[in-house]
Amino acid sequence: MILRKNEQVLHTVYHHFLPYVIRCLYFVFFAFITLIFVRFLTELFSDHTSLIYLISFVIFALVFLYMTLIYWFDKLIITNQRLIFINWISITNVHEREINLKD
């Protein structure tokens, strides 16, 4: 997003926090189900218990970080000339929509 000549950012609006919390609750439920599966794997491969837990923790931390970044980067920017909506579909896919205030 590049501002035009004589354009000023008046306000930046982020998504409401509740959908993010609901998404995190789904993630925690999925993590709990997967933890049961990981415990089953540690019984099968008892020599590699710490490695299995480390790999599963890293995967869940990365997925949680990804969800948080996508939530945080979505925003609506209000300027004195237009409205700009920046929608992050994924880390590499961003849609920017804008509308002039005179329309």
DSSP file with accessible surface (Angstrom, degrees, kcal/mol):
  #  RESIDUE AA STRUCTURE BP1 BP2  ACC     N-H-->O    O-->H-N    N-H-->O    O-->H-N    TCO  KAPPA ALPHA  PHI   PSI    X-CA   Y-CA   Z-CA
    1    1 A M              0   0   86      0, 0.0     2,-0.5     0, 0.0    83,-0.0   0.000 360.0 360.0 360.0 122.1    0.0    0.0    0.0
    2    2 A I        -     0   0  148      0, 0.0     2,-0.2     0, 0.0     0, 0.0  -0.973 360.0-127.1-117.0 129.1    1.5    3.3   -1.1
    3    3 A L        -     0   0   70     -2,-0.5     3,-0.1     1,-0.1     2,-0.1  -0.461  22.9-126.2 -74.8 147.1   -0.2    6.5    0.0
    4    4 A R    >   -     0   0   96      1,-0.2     3,-1.6    -2,-0.2     2,-0.1  -0.253  45.5 -65.0 -81.0 177.4   -1.1    9.1   -2.7
    5    5 A K  T 3  S+     0   0  174      1,-0.3    -1,-0.2    -2,-0.1     3,-0.1  -0.407 122.5   4.3 -65.9 133.8   -0.1   12.7   -2.7
    6    6 A N  T 3  S+     0   0  129      1,-0.2     2,-0.4    -2,-0.1    -1,-0.3   0.707  97.6 138.7  63.0  23.8   -1.7   14.6    0.3
    7    7 A E    <   -     0   0   13     -3,-1.6     2,-0.4    72,-0.1    -1,-0.2  -0.833  31.4-171.0-100.7 136.8   -3.1   11.4    1.7
    8    8 A Q        -     0   0  126     -2,-0.4    72,-1.5    -3,-0.1     2,-0.5  -0.971  26.7-118.8-127.5 142.1   -3.0   10.8    5.5
    9    9 A V  E     +A   79   0A  66     -2,-0.4    70,-0.3    70,-0.2     3,-0.1  -0.663  30.5 177.3 -78.6 121.3   -3.9    7.7    7.4
   10   10 A L  E     -     0   0A 106     68,-3.0     2,-0.3    -2,-0.5    69,-0.2   0.836  62.0  -8.5 -92.3 -39.9   -6.7    8.5    9.8
   11   11 A H  E     -A   78   0A 113     67,-2.0    67,-3.3     2,-0.0     2,-0.4  -0.990  50.9-146.7-159.1 148.9   -7.3    5.2   11.4
   12   12 A T  E     -A   77   0A  49     -2,-0.3     2,-0.4    65,-0.2    65,-0.2  -0.990  18.8-164.4-121.5 127.7   -6.4    1.5   11.2
   13   13 A V  E     -A   76   0A  54     63,-3.3    63,-3.0    -2,-0.4     2,-0.2  -0.938   1.4-163.9-117.5 133.3   -9.0   -1.1   12.2
   14   14 A Y  E     -A   75   0A  92     -2,-0.4    61,-0.2    61,-0.2     3,-0.1  -0.637  34.7 -82.2-106.2 168.8   -8.2   -4.8   12.9
   15   15 A H        -     0   0   85     59,-0.5    -1,-0.2    56,-0.4     2,-0.1  -0.235  55.9 -90.3 -63.0 158.4  -10.6   -7.8   13.0
   16   16 A H     >  -     0   0  138      1,-0.1     4,-0.6     4,-0.0    -1,-0.1  -0.369  32.3-127.3 -67.7 151.5  -12.5   -8.4   16.2
   17   17 A F  H  > S+     0   0  117      1,-0.2     4,-2.0     2,-0.1     3,-0.2   0.766  94.4  75.5 -75.3 -25.1  -10.8  -10.7   18.6
   18   18 A L  H  > S+     0   0  100      1,-0.2     4,-2.5     2,-0.2     5,-0.2   0.900  92.1  50.3 -62.3 -45.2  -13.6  -13.2   19.1
   19   19 A P  H  > S+     0   0   68      0, 0.0     4,-2.4     0, 0.0    -1,-0.2   0.897 110.7  52.3 -60.9 -33.1  -13.2  -15.1   15.8
   20   20 A Y  H  X S+     0   0   24     -4,-0.6     4,-2.3    -3,-0.2    -2,-0.2   0.915 109.1  49.1 -66.0 -41.2   -9.5  -15.5   16.5
   21   21 A V  H  X S+     0   0   48     -4,-2.0     4,-2.2     2,-0.2    -1,-0.2   0.921 111.0  49.7 -64.8 -41.6  -10.3  -16.9   20.0
   22   22 A I  H  X S+     0   0   76     -4,-2.5     4,-2.1     1,-0.2    -2,-0.2   0.923 110.6  50.0 -63.6 -41.8  -12.8  -19.4   18.4
   23   23 A R  H  X S+     0   0  115     -4,-2.4     4,-2.1    -5,-0.2    -1,-0.2   0.898 109.8  51.4 -63.0 -38.2  -10.1  -20.4   15.9
   24   24 A C  H  X S+     0   0   20     -4,-2.3     4,-2.5     2,-0.2    -1,-0.2   0.874 106.8  53.7 -67.1 -35.7   -7.6  -20.9   18.7
   25   25 A L  H  X S+     0   0  114     -4,-2.2     4,-2.3     2,-0.2    -2,-0.2   0.905 108.2  49.7 -66.0 -39.6  -10.1  -23.1   20.6
   26   26 A Y  H  X S+     0   0  167     -4,-2.1     4,-2.5     2,-0.2    -2,-0.2   0.912 110.9  50.8 -60.3 -41.6  -10.5  -25.3   17.5
   27   27 A F  H  X S+     0   0   28     -4,-2.1     4,-2.7     2,-0.2    -2,-0.2   0.908 109.0  49.9 -63.5 -42.6   -6.7  -25.5   17.3
   28   28 A V  H  X S+     0   0   87     -4,-2.5     4,-2.4     2,-0.2    -1,-0.2   0.911 110.4  50.6 -64.9 -40.4   -6.5  -26.5   21.0
   29   29 A F  H  X S+     0   0  134     -4,-2.3     4,-2.2     2,-0.2    -2,-0.2   0.940 112.6  46.1 -61.6 -45.4   -9.1  -29.2   20.4
   30   30 A F  H  X S+     0   0  121     -4,-2.5     4,-2.4     1,-0.2    -2,-0.2   0.898 111.6  52.4 -63.9 -38.9   -7.1  -30.5   17.4
   31   31 A A  H  X S+     0   0   23     -4,-2.7     4,-2.4     2,-0.2    -1,-0.2   0.889 108.0  51.6 -65.0 -37.4   -3.9  -30.4   19.4
   32   32 A F  H  X S+     0   0  122     -4,-2.4     4,-1.6     2,-0.2    -2,-0.2   0.927 110.5  47.6 -65.4 -43.4   -5.4  -32.4   22.2
   33   33 A I  H  X S+     0   0   83     -4,-2.2     4,-1.5     1,-0.2    -2,-0.2   0.919 113.9  47.9 -62.4 -42.0   -6.6  -35.1   19.8
   34   34 A T  H  X S+     0   0   32     -4,-2.4     4,-2.7     1,-0.2    -1,-0.2   0.856 104.8  59.5 -69.3 -32.9   -3.2  -35.2   18.2
   35   35 A L  H  X S+     0   0   76     -4,-2.4     4,-2.5     2,-0.2    -1,-0.2   0.883 102.6  53.3 -62.6 -36.2   -1.5  -35.3   21.6
   36   36 A I  H  X S+     0   0   96     -4,-1.6     4,-1.7     2,-0.2    -1,-0.2   0.930 110.3  47.4 -63.0 -41.3   -3.4  -38.6   22.3
   37   37 A F  H  X S+     0   0  116     -4,-1.5     4,-2.2     1,-0.2    -2,-0.2   0.900 110.6  52.1 -65.5 -39.1   -2.0  -39.9   19.0
   38   38 A V  H  X S+     0   0    9     -4,-2.7     4,-2.3     1,-0.2    -2,-0.2   0.898 106.5  53.1 -65.5 -39.4    1.5  -38.7   19.9
   39   39 A R  H  X S+     0   0  143     -4,-2.5     4,-1.3     1,-0.2    -1,-0.2   0.887 107.9  51.5 -62.6 -36.8    1.3  -40.5   23.2
   40   40 A F  H  X S+     0   0  108     -4,-1.7     4,-1.5     1,-0.2     3,-0.3   0.912 109.1  50.8 -64.2 -40.3    0.4  -43.7   21.3
   41   41 A L  H  X S+     0   0   45     -4,-2.2     4,-2.8     1,-0.2    -2,-0.2   0.872 105.4  55.6 -64.8 -36.9    3.5  -43.2   19.1
   42   42 A T  H  < S+     0   0   16     -4,-2.3    -1,-0.2     1,-0.2    -2,-0.2   0.808 104.9  53.4 -68.4 -27.3    5.7  -42.8   22.1
   43   43 A E  H  < S+     0   0  141     -4,-1.3     3,-0.5    -3,-0.3    -1,-0.2   0.860 113.1  43.6 -71.7 -34.8    4.5  -46.1   23.4
   44   44 A L  H  < S+     0   0  103     -4,-1.5     2,-0.5     1,-0.3    -2,-0.2   0.896 125.9  31.6 -73.5 -42.5    5.5  -47.7   20.1
   45   45 A F    ><  +     0   0  114     -4,-2.8     3,-1.2     1,-0.1    -1,-0.3  -0.633  69.9 162.6-116.0  72.1    8.8  -45.9   19.7
   46   46 A S  G >   +     0   0   81     -2,-0.5     3,-0.8    -3,-0.5     4,-0.2   0.716  69.2  64.8 -69.1 -18.5    9.9  -45.5   23.3
   47   47 A D  G 3  S+     0   0  142      1,-0.2    -1,-0.3    -3,-0.1     3,-0.2   0.786 106.8  42.0 -73.2 -24.5   13.5  -44.9   22.4
   48   48 A H  G <> S+     0   0  105     -3,-1.2     4,-2.3     1,-0.2    -1,-0.2  -0.091  73.5 126.7-114.7  35.0   12.6  -41.6   20.6
   49   49 A T  H <> S+     0   0   50     -3,-0.8     4,-2.4     1,-0.2     5,-0.2   0.935  75.7  45.5 -61.6 -49.5   10.1  -40.1   23.0
   50   50 A S  H  > S+     0   0   96      1,-0.2     4,-2.4     2,-0.2    -1,-0.2   0.888 112.7  51.8 -66.0 -35.0   11.7  -36.7   23.4
   51   51 A L  H  > S+     0   0   86      2,-0.2     4,-2.6     1,-0.2     5,-0.2   0.917 109.4  49.7 -67.2 -40.4   12.2  -36.4   19.7
   52   52 A I  H  X S+     0   0   32     -4,-2.3     4,-2.3     1,-0.2     5,-0.2   0.935 113.4  45.8 -64.4 -44.2    8.6  -37.2   19.0
   53   53 A Y  H  X S+     0   0   81     -4,-2.4     4,-2.4    -5,-0.2    -1,-0.2   0.900 112.7  51.2 -65.9 -38.2    7.4  -34.6   21.6
   54   54 A L  H  X S+     0   0  101     -4,-2.4     4,-2.5    -5,-0.2    -2,-0.2   0.942 111.3  46.7 -64.4 -45.5    9.9  -32.0   20.2
   55   55 A I  H  X S+     0   0   90     -4,-2.6     4,-2.4     1,-0.2     5,-0.2   0.926 113.5  48.2 -64.0 -43.7    8.8  -32.4   16.6
   56   56 A S  H  X S+     0   0   18     -4,-2.3     4,-2.3    -5,-0.2    -1,-0.2   0.910 111.8  50.2 -66.1 -37.5    5.1  -32.2   17.6
   57   57 A F  H  X S+     0   0  142     -4,-2.4     4,-2.6    -5,-0.2    -2,-0.2   0.932 110.9  48.8 -64.6 -42.7    5.7  -29.1   19.7
   58   58 A V  H  X S+     0   0   69     -4,-2.5     4,-2.4     2,-0.2     5,-0.2   0.923 111.4  49.8 -63.9 -41.8    7.5  -27.4   16.9
   59   59 A I  H  X S+     0   0   95     -4,-2.4     4,-2.3     1,-0.2     5,-0.2   0.944 113.5  45.2 -63.4 -45.7    4.8  -28.2   14.4
   60   60 A F  H  X S+     0   0   38     -4,-2.3     4,-2.4     1,-0.2    -1,-0.2   0.890 112.0  52.1 -67.3 -36.1    2.1  -26.9   16.7
   61   61 A A  H  X S+     0   0   45     -4,-2.6     4,-2.5    -5,-0.2    -1,-0.2   0.919 110.8  47.9 -65.1 -41.1    4.0  -23.8   17.5
   62   62 A L  H  X S+     0   0  108     -4,-2.4     4,-2.5     2,-0.2    -2,-0.2   0.908 112.3  48.3 -67.2 -40.0    4.6  -23.0   13.9
   63   63 A V  H  X S+     0   0   62     -4,-2.3     4,-2.5     2,-0.2    -2,-0.2   0.924 112.9  48.3 -65.9 -42.0    0.9  -23.5   13.0
   64   64 A F  H  X S+     0   0   83     -4,-2.4     4,-2.2     2,-0.2    -2,-0.2   0.916 111.7  49.7 -65.0 -41.0   -0.2  -21.3   15.9
   65   65 A L  H  X S+     0   0   94     -4,-2.5     4,-2.6     2,-0.2    -2,-0.2   0.917 110.1  51.4 -62.8 -41.2    2.3  -18.6   14.9
   66   66 A Y  H  X S+     0   0   97     -4,-2.5     4,-2.3     2,-0.2     5,-0.2   0.936 110.1  48.6 -61.3 -45.8    0.9  -18.8   11.3
   67   67 A M  H  X S+     0   0   25     -4,-2.5     4,-2.0     1,-0.2    -1,-0.2   0.907 112.6  48.9 -61.4 -41.2   -2.7  -18.4   12.5
   68   68 A T  H  X S+     0   0   41     -4,-2.2     4,-2.6     2,-0.2    -1,-0.2   0.906 110.4  49.8 -67.8 -41.4   -1.7  -15.4   14.7
   69   69 A L  H  X S+     0   0   58     -4,-2.6     4,-2.4     2,-0.2     5,-0.2   0.920 110.1  50.0 -65.1 -42.6    0.2  -13.7   11.9
   70   70 A I  H  X S+     0   0   21     -4,-2.3     4,-1.1     1,-0.2    18,-0.3   0.920 113.5  47.0 -62.1 -41.0   -2.6  -14.0    9.4
   71   71 A Y  H  < S+     0   0   28     -4,-2.0   -56,-0.4    -5,-0.2     3,-0.3   0.932 114.7  46.1 -64.4 -43.3   -5.0  -12.6   12.0
   72   72 A W  H  < S+     0   0  140     -4,-2.6    -2,-0.2     1,-0.2    -1,-0.2   0.844 109.0  53.5 -73.0 -32.2   -2.7   -9.7   12.9
   73   73 A F  H  < S+     0   0   69     -4,-2.4     2,-0.3    -5,-0.2    -1,-0.2   0.749  85.3  94.9 -79.1 -23.4   -1.9   -8.7    9.3
   74   74 A D     <  +     0   0   15     -4,-1.1   -59,-0.5    -3,-0.3     2,-0.3  -0.537  56.9 149.4 -66.5 130.0   -5.5   -8.3    8.2
   75   75 A K  E     -AB  14  86A  61     11,-1.9    11,-2.9    -2,-0.3     2,-0.5  -0.995  46.1-132.7-160.3 160.5   -6.6   -4.7    8.5
   76   76 A L  E     -AB  13  85A  58    -63,-3.0   -63,-3.3    -2,-0.3     2,-0.5  -0.986  24.2-158.8-116.6 123.1   -8.7   -1.9    7.2
   77   77 A I  E     -AB  12  84A   9      7,-3.5     7,-2.8    -2,-0.5     2,-0.6  -0.909   0.7-159.2-109.2 125.2   -6.9    1.4    6.7
   78   78 A I  E     +AB  11  83A  48    -67,-3.3   -68,-3.0    -2,-0.5   -67,-2.0  -0.914  17.2 173.1-106.1 120.8   -9.0    4.6    6.6
   79   79 A T  E     -A    9   0A   0      3,-2.5   -70,-0.2    -2,-0.6   -72,-0.1  -0.640  48.1-101.2-115.5 178.3   -7.4    7.6    5.0
   80   80 A N  S    S+     0   0   65    -72,-1.5   -71,-0.1    -2,-0.2     3,-0.1   0.619 120.7  32.4 -77.5  -8.4   -8.7   11.0    4.1
   81   81 A Q  S    S-     0   0   60      1,-0.3    20,-2.5   -73,-0.2    21,-0.4   0.647 124.6  -1.6-117.3 -23.8   -9.1    9.9    0.4
   82   82 A R  E     - C   0 100A   9     18,-0.3    -3,-2.5    19,-0.1     2,-0.4  -0.973  59.2-111.1-160.0 168.9  -10.0    6.2    0.4
   83   83 A L  E     -BC  78  99A  54     16,-2.8    16,-2.0    -2,-0.3     2,-0.5  -0.945  29.5-164.7-109.1 135.0  -10.6    3.0    2.3
   84   84 A I  E     -BC  77  98A   0     -7,-2.8    -7,-3.5    -2,-0.4     2,-0.6  -0.980   4.3-165.3-125.6 123.7   -8.0    0.2    1.9
   85   85 A F  E     -BC  76  97A  68     12,-3.3    12,-2.7    -2,-0.5     2,-0.7  -0.948   3.1-164.8-109.9 119.8   -8.7   -3.4    3.0
   86   86 A I  E     -BC  75  96A  13    -11,-2.9   -11,-1.9    -2,-0.6     2,-0.6  -0.917   8.8-173.2-106.1 112.8   -5.6   -5.6    3.2
   87   87 A N  E     - C   0  95A  45      8,-3.3     8,-3.0    -2,-0.7     2,-0.8  -0.926  12.0-155.4-113.4 114.1   -6.7   -9.3    3.4
   88   88 A W  E     + C   0  94A  59     -2,-0.6     6,-0.2   -18,-0.3   -14,-0.1  -0.777  15.6 175.4 -89.7 109.1   -4.0  -11.9    4.0
   89   89 A I  E    S-     0   0A  83      4,-2.2     2,-0.3    -2,-0.8    -1,-0.2   0.908  74.0 -22.0 -76.3 -45.3   -5.2  -15.2    2.6
   90   90 A S  E >  S- C   0  93A  28      3,-1.7     3,-0.7    -3,-0.2    -1,-0.3  -0.867  82.4 -82.0-149.3-177.9   -1.9  -16.9    3.4
   91   91 A I  T 3  S+     0   0   72     -2,-0.3     3,-0.1     1,-0.2    -2,-0.0   0.857 131.3  33.1 -63.1 -31.8    1.7  -15.7    4.1
   92   92 A T  T 3  S+     0   0  136      1,-0.1     2,-0.5    -4,-0.0    -1,-0.2   0.434 110.4  70.8-103.8   1.0    2.4  -15.5    0.4
   93   93 A N  E <   +C   90   0A  66     -3,-0.7    -4,-2.2     2,-0.0    -3,-1.7  -0.929  56.7 168.5-127.0 108.0   -1.1  -14.5   -0.9
   94   94 A V  E     -C   88   0A  54     -2,-0.5     2,-0.5    -6,-0.2    -6,-0.2  -0.965  16.7-160.5-122.9 131.9   -2.3  -10.9   -0.1
   95   95 A H  E     -C   87   0A  65     -8,-3.0    -8,-3.3    -2,-0.4     2,-0.5  -0.954   6.0-166.4-110.6 128.6   -5.4   -9.2   -1.5
   96   96 A E  E     -C   86   0A  92     -2,-0.5     2,-0.4   -10,-0.2   -10,-0.2  -0.968   7.3-178.5-115.3 125.7   -5.6   -5.4   -1.4
   97   97 A R  E     -C   85   0A 149    -12,-2.7   -12,-3.3    -2,-0.5     2,-0.3  -0.946   3.2-178.8-120.4 145.2   -8.9   -3.8   -2.1
   98   98 A E  E     -C   84   0A  98     -2,-0.4     2,-0.4   -14,-0.2   -14,-0.2  -0.981  11.7-170.7-143.4 152.8   -9.6    0.0   -2.1
   99   99 A I  E     -C   83   0A  89    -16,-2.0   -16,-2.8    -2,-0.3     2,-0.2  -0.992  26.3-121.6-142.6 136.6  -12.4    2.3   -2.7
  100  100 A N  E >   -C   82   0A  58     -2,-0.4     3,-1.0   -18,-0.2   -18,-0.3  -0.511  17.1-131.5 -75.2 148.0  -12.3    6.1   -3.0
  101  101 A L  T 3  S+     0   0   90    -20,-2.5   -19,-0.1     1,-0.2    -1,-0.1   0.728 104.9  63.3 -73.2 -18.3  -14.4    8.1   -0.5
  102  102 A K  T 3         0   0  206    -21,-0.4    -1,-0.2     0, 0.0   -20,-0.1   0.683 360.0 360.0 -78.8 -16.2  -15.9   10.1   -3.4
  103  103 A D    <         0   0  144     -3,-1.0    -4,-0.0     0, 0.0     0, 0.0  -0.257 360.0 360.0 -69.2 360.0  -17.6    7.0   -4.9
